[in-house]
Amino acid sequence: MSPHFIVCCIAARCRMGIPGRSGSNSLPGNNETSDEIAGSYGEILTDGLKDSYRNDFVGGVTSVTVNDLNKSAGTLLHPDALTWVVVGELSKIEAKVLALTFGEVMVPDTDGKSVTP
């Protein structure tokens, strides 16, 4: 399984809800109108997907294991290269953000120039 498929599975599982809950084994609202059906068909044609892609997708999503997720996370996520963007009123969040000690904190002005605390 490709790491990018695993990321799609994570997103789809979030949309499908909690496993075992009623109605959680489908993707709601994806093909309710003729425009949505046409869009789905267009996606299959444009992206070169198998004709059975939509029918197979939920099964593929639900078959992803914790091991698959961990393996993909190790391939796709690099904690040493993450950039956190925190938005909020500086006077209310600055002390809490600095206390996290995630690394350098940069506060930009409205032109993007650093006014680091």
DOTOR-175431 format. One line per 8 residues: number of its first residue (from 1); their letters; for each residue z negated, x, y negated of N, C-alpha, C, O, CB. Coordinates in nm, 2 decimals, m for minus. Atoms other than C-alpha are relative to their C-alpha. Glycine has a CB too. Example, Ala and Ser with C-alpha at 12.3 -4.5 7.8 and 13.67 -1.06 7.14 Angstrom:
REM DOTOR-175431
1) as) 0.00,0.09,0.12,m0.78,1.23,0.45,0.00,0.09,m0.12,m0.07,0.19,m0.12,m0.12,m0.10,0.00  0.00,m0.09,0.11,m0.71,1.37,0.11,m0.08,m0.08,m0.11,m0.09,m0.03,m0.22,0.14,0.04,m0.05 $
END
This chain:
REM DOTOR-175431
1) msphfivc) 0.00,0.08,0.12,0.00,0.00,0.00,0.00,0.09,m0.12,m0.08,0.18,m0.13,m0.12,m0.09,0.00  m0.01,m0.08,0.12,0.09,0.14,m0.34,m0.12,m0.03,m0.09,m0.17,m0.15,m0.09,0.13,m0.03,m0.08  0.11,0.03,0.09,m0.19,0.18,m0.60,0.03,m0.11,m0.10,m0.06,m0.18,m0.14,m0.03,0.13,m0.07  m0.03,0.10,0.09,0.00,m0.04,m0.84,m0.01,m0.14,0.06,m0.04,m0.23,m0.01,0.14,0.03,m0.06  0.02,0.13,m0.07,0.01,m0.32,m0.59,m0.14,m0.04,0.01,m0.18,m0.16,m0.01,0.06,0.00,0.14  0.14,0.03,m0.01,m0.36,m0.29,m0.55,m0.05,m0.05,m0.14,m0.13,m0.14,m0.14,m0.08,0.13,0.04  0.04,0.05,0.13,m0.41,m0.33,m0.93,0.05,m0.14,m0.02,m0.03,m0.22,m0.07,0.06,0.09,m0.11  m0.04,0.13,0.01,m0.20,m0.64,m0.91,m0.08,m0.10,0.08,m0.11,m0.21,0.04,0.15,m0.02,0.04 $
9) ciaarcrm) 0.09,0.08,m0.08,m0.42,m0.77,m0.63,m0.13,m0.02,m0.06,m0.18,m0.13,m0.05,m0.02,0.07,0.13  0.13,0.01,0.07,m0.73,m0.71,m0.83,0.01,m0.11,m0.11,m0.07,m0.20,m0.12,m0.05,0.13,m0.07  m0.03,0.10,0.10,m0.58,m0.92,m1.12,0.02,m0.14,0.06,m0.04,m0.24,0.01,0.12,0.04,m0.08  m0.03,0.13,m0.07,m0.46,m1.19,m0.88,m0.13,m0.06,0.05,m0.15,m0.18,0.05,0.10,0.02,0.10  0.13,0.05,m0.05,m0.80,m1.21,m0.71,m0.09,m0.06,m0.11,m0.15,m0.16,m0.08,m0.08,0.11,0.07  0.07,0.06,0.12,m0.96,m1.27,m1.05,0.05,m0.14,m0.03,m0.03,m0.22,m0.06,0.00,0.10,m0.12  m0.06,0.13,0.03,m0.72,m1.55,m1.11,m0.03,m0.11,0.10,m0.04,m0.22,0.07,0.15,0.01,m0.03  0.02,0.09,m0.11,m0.77,m1.70,m0.77,m0.14,m0.05,0.02,m0.17,m0.15,0.08,0.05,0.06,0.13 $
17) gipgrsgs) 0.15,0.04,m0.01,m1.15,m1.72,m0.80,m0.06,0.07,0.12,m0.01,0.17,0.17,m0.01,m0.15,0.02  0.08,m0.06,m0.11,m1.41,m1.64,m0.54,0.05,m0.04,0.14,0.08,m0.15,0.16,m0.15,m0.05,m0.02  m0.04,0.03,m0.14,m1.29,m1.61,m0.18,m0.09,m0.10,0.07,m0.21,m0.09,0.06,0.01,0.13,0.08  0.08,0.10,m0.07,m1.39,m1.90,0.03,m0.02,m0.13,m0.08,m0.05,m0.23,m0.02,m0.12,0.05,0.05  0.02,0.12,0.08,m1.42,m2.14,m0.26,0.12,m0.08,0.01,0.24,m0.03,0.02,m0.03,0.04,m0.15  m0.11,0.10,m0.01,m1.20,m2.45,m0.25,0.11,0.03,m0.10,0.08,0.05,m0.22,m0.05,m0.14,m0.01  m0.11,m0.03,0.09,m0.86,m2.38,m0.39,0.02,0.14,m0.05,0.10,0.17,m0.13,m0.01,m0.08,m0.13  0.00,m0.14,0.05,m0.91,m2.01,m0.42,0.12,0.08,0.07,0.14,0.20,0.04,m0.13,0.07,0.03 $
25) nslpgnne) m0.10,m0.07,m0.07,m0.62,m1.92,m0.19,0.14,m0.03,m0.05,0.24,m0.03,0.03,0.00,m0.03,0.15  m0.13,0.03,0.06,m0.34,m2.00,m0.43,0.00,0.05,m0.14,m0.11,0.08,m0.20,0.04,m0.15,0.01  m0.01,m0.04,0.14,m0.22,m1.90,m0.78,0.03,m0.12,m0.08,0.14,m0.17,m0.08,0.10,0.11,m0.02  m0.02,0.12,0.07,m0.27,m2.20,m0.99,0.09,0.01,m0.12,0.09,0.10,m0.20,m0.14,m0.06,m0.04  m0.08,0.01,0.12,m0.02,m2.31,m1.25,0.11,0.09,m0.02,0.17,0.09,m0.13,m0.09,0.02,m0.11  m0.11,m0.10,0.01,0.24,m2.05,m1.18,0.14,m0.07,0.01,0.23,m0.02,m0.06,0.00,0.10,0.10  m0.13,0.06,m0.02,0.52,m2.29,m1.08,m0.01,m0.15,m0.01,0.04,m0.22,0.08,0.06,0.04,0.13  0.02,0.14,0.02,0.44,m2.63,m1.22,0.12,m0.07,m0.07,0.14,m0.19,m0.05,m0.12,m0.03,m0.07 $
33) tsdeiags) m0.11,0.06,0.07,0.74,m2.68,m1.44,0.13,0.07,0.04,0.13,0.17,0.10,m0.01,0.01,m0.16  m0.12,m0.06,m0.03,1.11,m2.62,m1.40,0.02,0.14,m0.07,0.08,0.23,m0.01,0.12,m0.09,m0.03  m0.01,m0.13,0.07,1.09,m2.34,m1.66,m0.08,0.11,0.07,m0.03,0.22,0.08,m0.05,m0.01,m0.14  0.08,m0.09,m0.07,0.81,m2.17,m1.47,0.07,0.04,0.14,0.06,0.16,0.17,m0.14,m0.05,0.03  m0.07,m0.03,m0.13,1.01,m2.19,m1.14,0.12,0.09,m0.03,0.14,0.19,0.04,0.05,m0.13,0.07  m0.12,m0.08,0.04,1.32,m2.05,m1.31,m0.05,0.14,m0.04,0.01,0.24,0.00,0.07,m0.06,m0.12  0.06,m0.13,0.04,1.10,m1.77,m1.46,m0.04,0.08,0.13,m0.02,0.20,0.13,m0.12,m0.02,m0.09  0.04,m0.06,m0.13,0.96,m1.69,m1.11,0.12,0.05,0.07,0.12,0.16,0.13,m0.08,m0.09,0.09 $
41) ygeiltdg) m0.13,m0.04,m0.07,1.31,m1.68,m0.96,0.06,0.11,m0.07,0.11,0.21,m0.01,0.09,m0.12,0.01  m0.06,m0.11,0.08,1.43,m1.46,m1.25,m0.07,0.13,0.03,m0.01,0.23,0.03,0.00,m0.04,m0.14  0.09,m0.12,m0.03,1.14,m1.22,m1.18,0.04,0.06,0.13,0.06,0.18,0.14,m0.15,m0.04,m0.01  m0.04,m0.04,m0.13,1.24,m1.20,m0.82,0.14,0.07,0.00,0.16,0.18,0.05,0.01,m0.11,0.10  m0.14,m0.06,0.01,1.61,m1.12,m0.91,m0.01,0.12,m0.08,0.05,0.23,m0.04,0.09,m0.10,m0.06  0.00,m0.11,0.09,1.53,m0.89,m1.20,m0.07,0.12,0.06,m0.03,0.24,0.05,m0.07,m0.04,m0.13  0.08,m0.10,m0.05,1.27,m0.69,m1.02,0.04,0.05,0.15,m0.02,0.14,0.20,m0.15,m0.04,0.00  m0.05,m0.04,m0.13,1.46,m0.67,m0.69,m0.11,m0.03,0.11,m0.11,0.04,0.21,0.03,0.14,0.01 $
49) lkdsyrnd) 0.10,0.03,m0.10,1.18,m0.84,m0.49,0.06,m0.08,0.11,0.17,m0.14,0.10,m0.12,m0.08,m0.07  m0.04,0.08,m0.11,1.21,m1.00,m0.15,0.00,m0.15,m0.03,m0.08,m0.19,m0.12,m0.08,0.03,0.13  0.00,0.15,0.03,1.30,m1.37,m0.15,m0.13,m0.06,0.04,m0.17,m0.17,m0.02,0.11,m0.06,0.09  0.12,0.05,m0.04,0.97,m1.43,0.02,m0.12,0.05,m0.08,m0.24,0.02,m0.05,m0.03,0.03,0.15  0.11,m0.06,0.08,0.77,m1.25,m0.25,m0.11,m0.10,m0.04,m0.23,m0.07,m0.01,0.06,0.06,m0.12  0.11,0.10,0.05,0.59,m1.56,m0.39,m0.07,m0.05,0.12,m0.20,m0.08,0.11,0.07,m0.11,m0.07  0.07,0.06,m0.12,0.51,m1.69,m0.04,m0.09,0.11,0.06,m0.20,0.07,0.12,0.10,m0.04,0.11  0.08,m0.11,m0.07,0.38,m1.35,0.08,m0.11,0.05,m0.09,m0.20,0.12,m0.04,0.09,0.12,0.03 $
57) fvggvtsv) 0.08,m0.06,0.10,0.19,m1.26,m0.24,m0.15,m0.02,0.03,m0.23,0.07,0.03,0.03,m0.04,m0.14  0.14,0.03,m0.02,m0.14,m1.44,m0.18,m0.05,0.06,0.13,m0.17,0.11,0.13,m0.02,m0.16,0.01  0.04,m0.07,m0.12,m0.16,m1.31,0.18,m0.02,0.15,m0.02,m0.11,0.21,0.03,0.10,m0.02,0.11  0.01,m0.14,0.03,m0.10,m0.96,0.05,m0.13,0.03,m0.08,m0.20,0.13,m0.06,0.12,0.05,m0.07  0.12,m0.02,0.08,m0.37,m1.00,m0.21,m0.13,m0.02,0.08,m0.22,0.07,0.07,0.00,m0.11,m0.11  0.12,0.02,m0.08,m0.63,m1.14,0.03,m0.02,0.10,0.11,m0.13,0.11,0.16,0.00,m0.14,0.06  0.01,m0.10,m0.11,m0.56,m0.86,0.28,m0.05,0.13,m0.05,m0.08,0.22,0.03,0.13,0.02,0.07  0.05,m0.12,0.06,m0.67,m0.59,0.04,m0.15,0.02,0.03,m0.23,m0.07,0.01,0.03,0.01,m0.16 $
65) tvndlnks) 0.14,m0.03,m0.03,m0.99,m0.42,0.15,m0.07,0.09,m0.10,0.00,0.14,m0.19,0.00,0.08,0.14  0.07,m0.08,0.09,m1.26,m0.24,m0.03,0.05,0.15,0.01,0.05,0.22,m0.09,m0.15,0.00,0.03  m0.05,m0.14,m0.02,m1.13,0.09,0.12,0.13,0.02,m0.08,0.16,0.12,m0.14,0.02,0.03,0.15  m0.13,m0.01,0.08,m0.78,0.01,m0.03,m0.03,0.01,m0.15,0.03,0.09,m0.22,0.08,m0.13,0.03  0.03,0.00,0.14,m0.94,m0.05,m0.37,m0.06,0.14,m0.04,m0.02,0.20,m0.14,m0.10,m0.11,m0.03  0.06,m0.13,0.03,m1.14,0.27,m0.36,0.10,0.11,0.00,0.10,0.20,m0.08,m0.11,0.04,0.11  m0.11,m0.10,m0.01,m0.84,0.48,m0.25,0.09,m0.01,m0.12,0.13,0.09,m0.18,0.08,m0.02,0.13  m0.08,0.02,0.12,m0.63,0.33,m0.53,m0.07,0.04,m0.13,m0.01,0.10,m0.22,0.05,m0.14,m0.01 $
73) agtllhpd) 0.08,m0.04,0.12,m0.91,0.38,m0.79,0.00,0.15,m0.01,0.01,0.20,m0.12,m0.14,m0.06,0.01  0.00,m0.15,0.00,m0.92,0.75,m0.69,0.13,0.05,m0.04,0.14,0.16,m0.10,m0.03,0.05,0.14  m0.13,m0.04,0.04,m0.55,0.77,m0.75,0.03,m0.03,m0.15,0.09,0.05,m0.22,0.11,m0.06,0.09  m0.04,0.05,0.13,m0.52,0.57,m1.07,m0.10,0.03,m0.11,m0.06,0.05,m0.23,0.02,m0.15,0.01  0.10,m0.02,0.10,m0.85,0.62,m1.25,m0.05,0.14,m0.01,m0.08,0.20,0.09,m0.12,m0.10,0.03  0.05,m0.14,0.02,m0.96,0.95,m1.40,m0.10,m0.01,m0.11,m0.08,0.00,m0.23,0.12,0.09,m0.05  0.11,0.01,0.09,m1.30,0.92,m1.56,m0.01,0.10,m0.11,m0.05,0.07,m0.22,m0.13,0.00,0.07  0.01,m0.11,0.10,m1.27,1.25,m1.74,0.11,m0.02,m0.11,0.11,0.05,m0.21,0.02,0.13,0.06 $
81) altwvvvg) m0.11,0.02,0.10,m0.96,1.11,m1.93,m0.01,m0.14,m0.06,0.09,m0.18,m0.12,0.13,0.02,0.07  0.01,0.13,0.06,m1.09,0.77,m2.03,m0.03,0.00,m0.14,m0.11,0.09,m0.19,m0.11,m0.08,0.08  0.03,0.01,0.14,m1.10,0.66,m2.39,m0.06,m0.14,m0.01,0.01,m0.24,0.02,0.12,0.02,m0.09  0.06,0.13,0.02,m1.34,0.38,m2.47,0.02,m0.04,m0.15,0.01,0.04,m0.24,m0.16,0.00,0.03  m0.02,0.05,0.13,m1.26,0.16,m2.77,m0.10,m0.11,m0.01,m0.09,m0.22,0.06,0.15,m0.05,m0.02  0.11,0.09,0.03,m1.56,m0.03,m2.90,0.02,m0.06,m0.13,0.03,0.01,m0.23,m0.14,0.06,0.02  m0.02,0.06,0.12,m1.52,m0.29,m3.16,m0.12,m0.09,m0.04,m0.17,m0.16,0.05,0.13,m0.09,0.00  0.12,0.07,0.04,m1.80,m0.44,m3.36,m0.05,0.04,m0.14,0.00,0.13,m0.20,m0.11,0.01,0.10 $
89) elskieak) 0.06,m0.04,0.13,m2.01,m0.43,m3.67,m0.08,0.13,0.02,m0.18,0.13,0.10,m0.09,m0.12,m0.06  0.06,m0.14,m0.02,m2.11,m0.06,m3.70,m0.15,0.00,m0.01,m0.22,0.06,0.08,0.06,0.10,m0.10  0.14,0.00,0.02,m2.46,m0.13,m3.82,m0.08,m0.06,0.12,m0.19,m0.03,0.14,m0.04,m0.07,m0.13  0.06,0.06,m0.12,m2.53,m0.34,m3.51,0.02,0.07,0.13,m0.06,0.06,0.22,0.05,m0.14,0.01  m0.03,m0.06,m0.13,m2.37,m0.13,m3.24,m0.01,0.15,0.01,m0.01,0.21,0.11,0.13,m0.04,0.04  m0.01,m0.14,0.00,m2.38,0.23,m3.35,m0.11,0.07,0.08,m0.07,0.16,0.16,m0.01,0.05,m0.14  0.11,m0.07,m0.07,m2.72,0.33,m3.21,0.02,m0.02,0.15,m0.01,0.07,0.23,m0.14,m0.06,m0.05  m0.01,0.03,m0.14,m2.65,0.16,m2.88,0.12,0.08,0.06,0.11,0.13,0.18,0.03,m0.15,0.02 $
97) vlaltfge) m0.11,m0.08,m0.05,m2.31,0.33,m2.84,m0.03,0.14,0.01,0.00,0.21,0.11,0.13,m0.02,m0.10  0.04,m0.14,0.00,m2.45,0.67,m2.93,m0.10,0.03,0.11,m0.09,0.14,0.17,m0.06,0.04,m0.13  0.10,m0.02,m0.10,m2.73,0.62,m2.68,0.07,0.01,0.14,0.01,0.06,0.24,m0.10,m0.12,0.00  m0.07,m0.01,m0.13,m2.47,0.59,m2.40,0.04,0.14,0.04,0.06,0.17,0.16,0.12,m0.09,0.00  m0.03,m0.14,m0.02,m2.39,0.96,m2.44,0.13,0.01,0.09,0.13,0.10,0.18,m0.11,0.07,0.06  m0.13,m0.01,m0.07,m2.03,0.91,m2.30,0.08,0.11,m0.05,0.18,0.15,0.01,0.07,m0.13,m0.01  m0.08,m0.11,0.06,m1.91,1.19,m2.52,0.01,m0.02,m0.15,m0.07,m0.09,m0.21,0.14,0.01,0.06  m0.02,0.01,0.15,m1.78,1.22,m2.88,0.03,m0.14,m0.04,0.10,m0.21,0.02,0.12,0.09,m0.04 $
105) vmvpdtdg) m0.02,0.13,0.06,m1.80,0.91,m3.09,0.08,0.02,m0.13,0.04,0.10,m0.22,m0.13,m0.07,m0.03  m0.08,m0.01,0.12,m1.53,0.87,m3.36,0.01,m0.13,m0.06,0.05,m0.23,0.00,0.14,0.06,0.03  m0.01,0.13,0.07,m1.55,0.60,m3.62,0.11,0.02,m0.10,0.10,0.10,m0.20,m0.14,m0.04,m0.07  m0.11,m0.01,0.09,m1.22,0.55,m3.80,m0.02,m0.09,m0.12,m0.08,m0.20,m0.11,0.13,m0.03,0.07  m0.01,0.09,0.12,m1.17,0.41,m4.15,0.12,m0.09,0.02,0.19,m0.08,0.12,0.00,0.08,m0.13  m0.12,0.09,m0.01,m0.90,0.15,m4.22,0.13,0.07,0.01,0.23,0.00,0.04,0.00,m0.09,m0.12  m0.12,m0.07,m0.01,m0.64,0.42,m4.23,0.00,0.09,0.13,0.10,0.16,0.15,0.02,0.10,m0.12  0.01,m0.07,m0.13,m0.75,0.56,m3.89,m0.05,0.14,m0.01,m0.06,0.22,0.08,0.14,0.01,0.06 $
113) ksvtp) 0.06,m0.14,0.02,m0.91,0.88,m4.04,m0.15,m0.01,0.04,m0.21,m0.11,0.02,0.01,0.04,m0.15  0.14,0.00,m0.05,m1.24,0.98,m3.89,m0.10,0.01,m0.11,m0.10,0.09,m0.20,m0.01,0.12,0.09  0.12,0.00,0.08,m1.56,0.90,m4.06,m0.12,0.01,0.10,m0.21,m0.07,0.08,m0.01,m0.13,m0.10  0.10,m0.01,m0.11,m1.76,1.01,m3.76,m0.14,0.01,m0.05,m0.17,0.08,m0.14,0.03,0.13,0.09  0.14,0.00,0.05,m2.13,0.94,m3.79,m0.07,0.14,0.02,m0.19,0.15,m0.01,m0.08,m0.11,0.08 $
END
